[in-house]
Amino acid sequence: MFQWFQRSWFGSLFVCALGAAIVAVGFNLFLIPHQLLSGGISGIAMIVGYFTNWPISLLFLLFNLPVLIWGLVTIGRRFILLSVFSVAMTTWFMELVPVYAVSKDLIMSAVTAGVLVGLGAGISMRVGGSTGGFDIIGSILTRRRDFSIGTFSFLMNGAIIISLGYFKQSWDLALYSMLSIYIAGRVIDSIHIRHVKVTVFIVTKKKEVLLKKMQKLHRGVTVVATEGAYTGEAQHMLMTVTTRYELIDLLNLVRQWDPQAFVNITQTVAVMGLFRRS
């Protein structure tokens, strides 16, 4: 069922909107009322908003714009279009959802917010988008190195946490925010595993067509001549290594140009040699 959402633009937009709504609920009902922080660009927007009383939703949108532009140049059209939509929807939902403390307990608020923000960001990533900010930066960098986006975000958020504790003179708020960010990172990693590499074997009778289309994915392809054991027909097997993030585009390509192709996908433990990470 989830594969349909990944293949369909309408489905992807729907999931991104749902993720944005979940994130906005986590922000407005559990973090902002207690002046706790989320991670990434949203955390920066919250710090500025706490000290200036400017609308955090507007700051969230403005601070994400340069990152979205960077992502458009570096990553690609589909990812950034979905991310722009997600950021815009998050901003809109933050305006709709009232800022209200559901719980007075800071620990419960931090934990609940972490789960909600991680869930919203994770499902957006599963369909090829993001909630902006460090998600995009992490997505760019994990194309070059093998580490998880959640761990990367947690490390990057250290400076934001320290800033909150220093300027607010309340290290309790900083520690509760750190708990929320850590939980969000773990939830993201459990839903979205973009840093994982996979090996894809495609047995097809339309080698030339698929090779021409697969060149647009900028991944190396090994061609092996094969023969059907029962039919005796000559075929070709195309082998390539890609990331979980790019796997969606590859599968959509195969479905479109050779729906009869046999595809086998296996998780790759490690990659050596010529493998493009950028």
One Martini backbone bead per residue (centre of mass of N, CA, C, O) as a GRO file, in nm:
protein
  278
    1MET     BB    1   0.059   0.062  -0.021
    2PHE     BB    2   0.304   0.258   0.015
    3GLN     BB    3   0.401   0.238  -0.284
    4TRP     BB    4   0.180   0.414  -0.403
    5PHE     BB    5   0.269   0.679  -0.266
    6GLN     BB    6   0.554   0.678  -0.400
    7ARG     BB    7   0.452   0.683  -0.709
    8SER     BB    8   0.250   0.904  -0.636
    9TRP     BB    9   0.196   1.234  -0.627
   10PHE     BB   10  -0.057   1.243  -0.457
   11GLY     BB   11   0.044   1.054  -0.235
   12SER     BB   12   0.294   1.220  -0.155
   13LEU     BB   13   0.143   1.479  -0.079
   14PHE     BB   14  -0.031   1.354   0.138
   15VAL     BB   15   0.198   1.256   0.325
   16CYS     BB   16   0.331   1.535   0.362
   17ALA     BB   17   0.082   1.666   0.491
   18LEU     BB   18   0.064   1.471   0.727
   19GLY     BB   19   0.345   1.525   0.838
   20ALA     BB   20   0.305   1.829   0.884
   21ALA     BB   21   0.075   1.802   1.090
   22ILE     BB   22   0.233   1.639   1.302
   23VAL     BB   23   0.456   1.846   1.348
   24ALA     BB   24   0.273   2.085   1.434
   25VAL     BB   25   0.162   1.945   1.684
   26GLY     BB   26   0.433   1.909   1.827
   27PHE     BB   27   0.496   2.205   1.847
   28ASN     BB   28   0.218   2.351   1.962
   29LEU     BB   29   0.155   2.124   2.207
   30PHE     BB   30   0.476   2.054   2.327
   31LEU     BB   31   0.700   2.281   2.281
   32ILE     BB   32   0.628   2.591   2.274
   33PRO     BB   33   0.477   2.619   2.555
   34HIS     BB   34   0.780   2.535   2.697
   35GLN     BB   35   1.030   2.626   2.531
   36LEU     BB   36   1.113   2.416   2.336
   37LEU     BB   37   1.304   2.208   2.111
   38SER     BB   38   1.386   2.145   1.807
   39GLY     BB   39   1.537   2.058   1.527
   40GLY     BB   40   1.717   2.259   1.347
   41ILE     BB   41   1.557   2.510   1.191
   42SER     BB   42   1.323   2.506   1.394
   43GLY     BB   43   1.499   2.568   1.642
   44ILE     BB   44   1.595   2.843   1.548
   45ALA     BB   45   1.313   2.967   1.520
   46MET     BB   46   1.240   2.932   1.821
   47ILE     BB   47   1.456   3.105   1.950
   48VAL     BB   48   1.385   3.366   1.805
   49GLY     BB   49   1.085   3.369   1.895
   50TYR     BB   50   1.130   3.381   2.207
   51PHE     BB   51   1.297   3.671   2.189
   52THR     BB   52   1.087   3.835   1.968
   53ASN     BB   53   0.782   3.732   1.899
   54TRP     BB   54   0.791   3.599   1.644
   55PRO     BB   55   0.671   3.404   1.410
   56ILE     BB   56   0.760   3.079   1.384
   57SER     BB   57   0.639   3.000   1.112
   58LEU     BB   58   0.783   3.222   0.946
   59LEU     BB   59   1.074   3.150   1.027
   60PHE     BB   60   1.068   2.865   0.917
   61LEU     BB   61   1.035   2.951   0.622
   62LEU     BB   62   1.279   3.148   0.587
   63PHE     BB   63   1.512   2.948   0.684
   64ASN     BB   64   1.449   2.731   0.447
   65LEU     BB   65   1.506   2.860   0.170
   66PRO     BB   66   1.819   2.822   0.127
   67VAL     BB   67   1.809   2.511   0.158
   68LEU     BB   68   1.620   2.453  -0.081
   69ILE     BB   69   1.808   2.568  -0.296
   70TRP     BB   70   2.042   2.378  -0.244
   71GLY     BB   71   1.880   2.118  -0.301
   72LEU     BB   72   1.803   2.181  -0.595
   73VAL     BB   73   2.102   2.172  -0.698
   74THR     BB   74   2.195   1.885  -0.564
   75ILE     BB   75   1.948   1.670  -0.588
   76GLY     BB   76   1.641   1.762  -0.692
   77ARG     BB   77   1.317   1.802  -0.789
   78ARG     BB   78   1.130   1.611  -0.626
   79PHE     BB   79   1.240   1.650  -0.344
   80ILE     BB   80   1.201   1.965  -0.332
   81LEU     BB   81   0.903   1.985  -0.396
   82LEU     BB   82   0.816   1.823  -0.147
   83SER     BB   83   0.960   2.007   0.060
   84VAL     BB   84   0.816   2.268  -0.003
   85PHE     BB   85   0.538   2.161   0.059
   86SER     BB   86   0.597   2.077   0.352
   87VAL     BB   87   0.681   2.353   0.462
   88ALA     BB   88   0.419   2.499   0.387
   89MET     BB   89   0.231   2.311   0.553
   90THR     BB   90   0.361   2.355   0.826
   91THR     BB   91   0.307   2.657   0.839
   92TRP     BB   92  -0.001   2.633   0.815
   93PHE     BB   93  -0.053   2.445   1.062
   94MET     BB   94   0.075   2.641   1.271
   95GLU     BB   95  -0.163   2.845   1.229
   96LEU     BB   96  -0.401   2.647   1.306
   97VAL     BB   97  -0.261   2.547   1.551
   98PRO     BB   98  -0.270   2.589   1.869
   99VAL     BB   99  -0.104   2.720   2.145
  100TYR     BB  100  -0.097   2.430   2.360
  101ALA     BB  101  -0.083   2.269   2.669
  102VAL     BB  102  -0.144   1.942   2.720
  103SER     BB  103   0.113   1.926   2.908
  104LYS     BB  104   0.298   1.997   3.213
  105ASP     BB  105   0.496   1.781   3.146
  106LEU     BB  106   0.811   1.789   3.017
  107ILE     BB  107   0.877   1.497   2.952
  108MET     BB  108   0.617   1.419   2.801
  109SER     BB  109   0.642   1.644   2.590
  110ALA     BB  110   0.916   1.561   2.473
  111VAL     BB  111   0.844   1.274   2.388
  112THR     BB  112   0.596   1.331   2.213
  113ALA     BB  113   0.735   1.526   2.019
  114GLY     BB  114   0.948   1.329   1.914
  115VAL     BB  115   0.751   1.129   1.788
  116LEU     BB  116   0.597   1.325   1.600
  117VAL     BB  117   0.834   1.449   1.444
  118GLY     BB  118   0.956   1.180   1.348
  119LEU     BB  119   0.705   1.078   1.200
  120GLY     BB  120   0.661   1.314   1.003
  121ALA     BB  121   0.946   1.305   0.875
  122GLY     BB  122   0.960   1.003   0.796
  123ILE     BB  123   0.715   0.984   0.595
  124SER     BB  124   0.824   1.200   0.403
  125MET     BB  125   1.084   1.040   0.326
  126ARG     BB  126   0.949   0.779   0.211
  127VAL     BB  127   0.835   0.966  -0.048
  128GLY     BB  128   1.088   1.186  -0.109
  129GLY     BB  129   1.103   1.390   0.124
  130SER     BB  130   1.067   1.670   0.359
  131THR     BB  131   1.093   1.916   0.644
  132GLY     BB  132   1.358   2.031   0.616
  133GLY     BB  133   1.657   2.149   0.678
  134PHE     BB  134   1.853   1.900   0.805
  135ASP     BB  135   1.732   1.694   0.613
  136ILE     BB  136   1.869   1.809   0.359
  137ILE     BB  137   2.158   1.816   0.456
  138GLY     BB  138   2.168   1.514   0.524
  139SER     BB  139   2.098   1.413   0.237
  140ILE     BB  140   2.351   1.526   0.105
  141LEU     BB  141   2.574   1.392   0.292
  142THR     BB  142   2.470   1.082   0.266
  143ARG     BB  143   2.580   1.065  -0.036
  144ARG     BB  144   2.896   1.058   0.082
  145ARG     BB  145   2.808   0.904   0.350
  146ASP     BB  146   2.782   0.636   0.601
  147PHE     BB  147   2.505   0.770   0.764
  148SER     BB  148   2.269   0.878   0.968
  149ILE     BB  149   2.037   1.124   0.989
  150GLY     BB  150   1.968   1.120   1.288
  151THR     BB  151   2.260   1.144   1.392
  152PHE     BB  152   2.334   1.402   1.246
  153SER     BB  153   2.114   1.582   1.374
  154PHE     BB  154   2.201   1.544   1.669
  155LEU     BB  155   2.482   1.676   1.635
  156MET     BB  156   2.388   1.955   1.512
  157ASN     BB  157   2.203   2.029   1.776
  158GLY     BB  158   2.404   2.108   2.001
  159ALA     BB  159   2.421   2.418   1.962
  160ILE     BB  160   2.122   2.476   2.014
  161ILE     BB  161   2.106   2.368   2.302
  162ILE     BB  162   2.323   2.550   2.427
  163SER     BB  163   2.184   2.816   2.359
  164LEU     BB  164   1.935   2.775   2.531
  165GLY     BB  165   2.076   2.739   2.807
  166TYR     BB  166   2.229   3.009   2.803
  167PHE     BB  167   1.999   3.226   2.740
  168LYS     BB  168   1.785   3.096   2.956
  169GLN     BB  169   1.915   2.972   3.212
  170SER     BB  170   1.813   2.656   3.126
  171TRP     BB  171   1.908   2.324   3.138
  172ASP     BB  172   1.642   2.178   3.140
  173LEU     BB  173   1.541   2.262   2.863
  174ALA     BB  174   1.781   2.146   2.710
  175LEU     BB  175   1.746   1.846   2.799
  176TYR     BB  176   1.457   1.807   2.697
  177SER     BB  177   1.526   1.874   2.403
  178MET     BB  178   1.731   1.647   2.365
  179LEU     BB  179   1.530   1.420   2.407
  180SER     BB  180   1.343   1.491   2.170
  181ILE     BB  181   1.558   1.477   1.944
  182TYR     BB  182   1.645   1.186   1.987
  183ILE     BB  183   1.372   1.054   1.938
  184ALA     BB  184   1.332   1.163   1.655
  185GLY     BB  185   1.582   1.025   1.532
  186ARG     BB  186   1.493   0.731   1.592
  187VAL     BB  187   1.229   0.740   1.433
  188ILE     BB  188   1.347   0.807   1.160
  189ASP     BB  189   1.533   0.553   1.138
  190SER     BB  190   1.286   0.346   1.154
  191ILE     BB  191   1.151   0.459   0.880
  192HIS     BB  192   1.422   0.589   0.755
  193ILE     BB  193   1.690   0.434   0.530
  194ARG     BB  194   1.890   0.604   0.329
  195HIS     BB  195   2.188   0.493   0.405
  196VAL     BB  196   2.105   0.241   0.267
  197LYS     BB  197   2.222  -0.012   0.070
  198VAL     BB  198   2.146  -0.155  -0.259
  199THR     BB  199   2.093  -0.444  -0.460
  200VAL     BB  200   2.007  -0.465  -0.813
  201PHE     BB  201   1.824  -0.712  -1.001
  202ILE     BB  202   1.768  -0.716  -1.363
  203VAL     BB  203   1.552  -0.906  -1.561
  204THR     BB  204   1.567  -0.857  -1.922
  205LYS     BB  205   1.450  -0.774  -2.270
  206LYS     BB  206   1.514  -0.439  -2.226
  207LYS     BB  207   1.808  -0.322  -2.215
  208GLU     BB  208   1.832  -0.055  -2.378
  209VAL     BB  209   1.604   0.100  -2.246
  210LEU     BB  210   1.699   0.083  -1.948
  211LEU     BB  211   1.982   0.203  -1.982
  212LYS     BB  212   1.894   0.478  -2.085
  213LYS     BB  213   1.724   0.548  -1.825
  214MET     BB  214   1.949   0.484  -1.600
  215GLN     BB  215   2.149   0.720  -1.669
  216LYS     BB  216   1.981   0.939  -1.504
  217LEU     BB  217   2.080   0.812  -1.213
  218HIS     BB  218   2.394   0.788  -1.189
  219ARG     BB  219   2.454   0.468  -1.218
  220GLY     BB  220   2.608   0.188  -1.219
  221VAL     BB  221   2.613  -0.082  -1.474
  222THR     BB  222   2.579  -0.433  -1.498
  223VAL     BB  223   2.614  -0.665  -1.769
  224VAL     BB  224   2.439  -0.983  -1.806
  225ALA     BB  225   2.424  -1.270  -1.970
  226THR     BB  226   2.123  -1.463  -2.016
  227GLU     BB  227   1.917  -1.766  -1.945
  228GLY     BB  228   1.643  -1.941  -1.961
  229ALA     BB  229   1.587  -2.248  -1.821
  230TYR     BB  230   1.300  -2.312  -1.972
  231THR     BB  231   1.304  -2.131  -2.245
  232GLY     BB  232   1.600  -2.030  -2.362
  233GLU     BB  233   1.606  -1.731  -2.343
  234ALA     BB  234   1.747  -1.436  -2.410
  235GLN     BB  235   1.904  -1.227  -2.165
  236HIS     BB  236   1.934  -0.965  -1.908
  237MET     BB  237   2.144  -0.847  -1.641
  238LEU     BB  238   2.099  -0.580  -1.413
  239MET     BB  239   2.349  -0.425  -1.206
  240THR     BB  240   2.295  -0.230  -0.901
  241VAL     BB  241   2.389   0.038  -0.679
  242THR     BB  242   2.193   0.187  -0.418
  243THR     BB  243   1.962   0.374  -0.255
  244ARG     BB  244   1.675   0.402  -0.088
  245TYR     BB  245   1.602   0.675  -0.210
  246GLU     BB  246   1.658   0.585  -0.525
  247LEU     BB  247   1.477   0.328  -0.554
  248ILE     BB  248   1.211   0.452  -0.638
  249ASP     BB  249   1.299   0.550  -0.922
  250LEU     BB  250   1.387   0.274  -1.031
  251LEU     BB  251   1.117   0.121  -1.002
  252ASN     BB  252   0.950   0.312  -1.176
  253LEU     BB  253   1.112   0.266  -1.433
  254VAL     BB  254   1.059  -0.037  -1.464
  255ARG     BB  255   0.750  -0.028  -1.464
  256GLN     BB  256   0.728   0.151  -1.723
  257TRP     BB  257   0.939  -0.017  -1.938
  258ASP     BB  258   0.930  -0.322  -1.762
  259PRO     BB  259   0.689  -0.498  -1.604
  260GLN     BB  260   0.826  -0.802  -1.665
  261ALA     BB  261   1.049  -0.772  -1.486
  262PHE     BB  262   1.299  -0.907  -1.284
  263VAL     BB  263   1.328  -0.823  -0.929
  264ASN     BB  264   1.616  -0.798  -0.709
  265ILE     BB  265   1.653  -0.715  -0.356
  266THR     BB  266   1.947  -0.625  -0.165
  267GLN     BB  267   2.131  -0.581   0.103
  268THR     BB  268   2.413  -0.369   0.168
  269VAL     BB  269   2.687  -0.364   0.369
  270ALA     BB  270   2.916  -0.286   0.146
  271VAL     BB  271   3.134  -0.047  -0.037
  272MET     BB  272   3.365  -0.074  -0.309
  273GLY     BB  273   3.500   0.156  -0.500
  274LEU     BB  274   3.303   0.261  -0.765
  275PHE     BB  275   3.098   0.491  -0.579
  276ARG     BB  276   2.849   0.715  -0.584
  277ARG     BB  277   2.779   0.966  -0.319
  278SER     BB  278   2.674   1.247  -0.485
   0.00000   0.00000   0.00000
